[in-house]
Amino acid sequence: MGTTPTISIPGEKLTIVSQATNMNAQIVFGAGLSSFTASSKPLAPLAMASFDENGNINVSAFIYIPNSKNGNDVNFQVNVLQTNSNKLAFYISHNASPKKSNTQYPYGISFSTSGVNYQQLGITKVKVYTWDDDPEGSRGTETTVEHS
């Protein structure tokens, strides 16, 4: 997940979100286990979604990556793709250099669609992916879109 993915991110570009992490909010896996080996694949994001009064979808997600960038902003690109008649997929990539680590840093990001009333189109679910250059390594979380 470097600055230039080797495999294009699915969907159409929706937005870019810049966000820093709280350096003290790190999550350490395998603490106290001498034989624990971290995965090089991204963790699934934690996501919530809701419709606004115009049928746009508001998404708030925590993306976990093994790079704090020393507290500096990470740029997240969000792409959107309608995957079937009732589901949208949001693919989130970032510009932090990947590395294998037991320590993950949470980045809270929020974004919205605009110009399409997805509620009227029958969208009921979204799946939010942390995009990895290897599509099999990408991790996603599906959630129901709540009504406002």
C-alpha positions in Angstrom: 0.0 0.0 0.0 2.6 2.5 -1.0 1.9 5.7 -2.9 1.5 4.0 -6.2 -0.5 0.7 -6.0 0.6 -2.0 -8.5 -3.0 -3.0 -9.0 -5.5 -0.2 -9.6 -8.0 0.5 -6.8 -11.5 -0.5 -7.8 -14.2 2.0 -8.4 -14.3 5.7 -9.0 -12.4 8.2 -6.8 -14.7 9.8 -4.3 -12.3 11.8 -2.1 -9.0 12.1 -0.4 -8.9 12.4 3.4 -5.9 13.5 5.4 -5.6 12.3 9.0 -3.0 11.9 11.7 -3.1 9.3 14.5 -2.7 9.6 18.2 0.7 8.1 18.8 -0.4 6.8 22.2 -3.4 4.9 20.7 -1.4 2.1 19.3 -2.7 -1.5 19.4 -0.1 -4.2 20.0 -0.9 -7.7 19.0 0.8 -10.7 20.6 2.1 -8.8 23.6 3.9 -11.3 25.9 4.0 -14.0 23.3 7.5 -14.8 22.2 6.5 -16.7 19.0 3.8 -14.3 17.7 4.3 -13.2 14.1 2.5 -10.2 12.7 0.6 -10.6 9.4 1.7 -8.3 6.5 -1.9 -8.0 5.4 -4.1 -5.1 6.6 -6.6 -5.4 9.4 -10.3 -5.0 8.5 -11.6 -1.5 9.2 -14.3 -0.7 11.8 -17.0 1.2 10.0 -20.5 2.8 10.5 -22.7 4.3 7.8 -25.9 6.3 7.7 -28.1 8.1 5.2 -28.5 11.9 5.4 -31.8 13.6 4.5 -30.8 13.7 0.8 -30.0 9.9 0.5 -26.3 10.5 0.6 -24.2 8.0 2.6 -22.0 9.2 5.5 -19.3 6.8 6.5 -17.1 6.9 9.6 -14.3 4.4 9.8 -11.2 3.4 11.7 -8.4 2.2 9.5 -5.6 0.4 11.2 -2.1 0.5 9.7 1.4 -0.4 11.0 2.8 3.0 10.4 2.3 6.1 12.6 4.3 8.4 10.2 5.5 10.0 13.4 2.2 11.7 14.0 2.1 13.3 10.6 -1.0 13.1 8.3 -1.6 10.1 6.2 -3.5 10.6 2.9 -6.4 8.2 2.4 -7.9 7.8 -1.1 -11.5 6.6 -1.0 -13.0 5.0 -4.1 -16.6 3.9 -4.5 -18.1 1.1 -6.5 -21.7 -0.3 -6.6 -21.2 -4.0 -6.3 -24.8 -5.2 -6.7 -28.3 -3.7 -6.5 -28.3 -3.0 -2.8 -24.6 -2.7 -1.9 -21.8 -0.1 -2.3 -18.1 -0.8 -1.7 -15.7 1.8 -0.5 -12.0 1.0 -1.1 -9.6 3.0 1.1 -5.9 3.1 0.2 -3.2 5.2 1.9 0.2 6.7 1.3 2.0 5.2 4.4 4.8 2.8 3.6 3.7 -0.7 4.5 5.7 -2.7 7.0 5.1 -5.9 8.9 4.5 -5.0 12.6 2.7 -6.2 15.7 1.8 -2.5 16.4 -1.1 -1.0 14.5 -2.2 2.7 14.6 -5.9 3.7 14.3 -6.8 6.5 11.9 -10.4 7.8 12.2 -11.7 9.1 8.9 -15.1 10.2 7.7 -16.4 10.8 4.2 -19.7 11.2 2.3 -21.2 10.5 -1.1 -23.0 13.4 -2.8 -25.2 13.9 -5.8 -26.8 10.4 -5.8 -29.8 9.5 -3.6 -28.6 6.0 -2.7 -31.6 5.5 -0.4 -34.0 5.8 -3.3 -31.8 3.4 -5.4 -32.3 0.7 -2.7 -28.8 0.6 -1.2 -29.0 -1.0 2.2 -25.4 -2.1 2.9 -21.9 -0.9 2.4 -18.6 -2.7 2.6 -15.5 -0.7 3.5 -12.2 -2.2 2.5 -8.7 -1.3 3.5 -7.1 -1.7 0.1 -3.9 -3.8 -0.4 -2.0 -4.1 -3.6 -2.9 -7.8 -3.4 -6.7 -8.0 -3.7 -6.7 -11.2 -1.7 -5.0 -9.3 1.1 -7.5 -6.5 1.2 -9.8 -6.6 4.2 -13.3 -5.4 4.4 -16.2 -4.9 6.9 -19.8 -5.0 5.8 -22.4 -2.9 7.6 -26.1 -1.9 7.2 -26.7 1.8 6.3 -28.7 3.3 9.1 -31.6 5.7 8.3 -31.4 9.2 9.8 
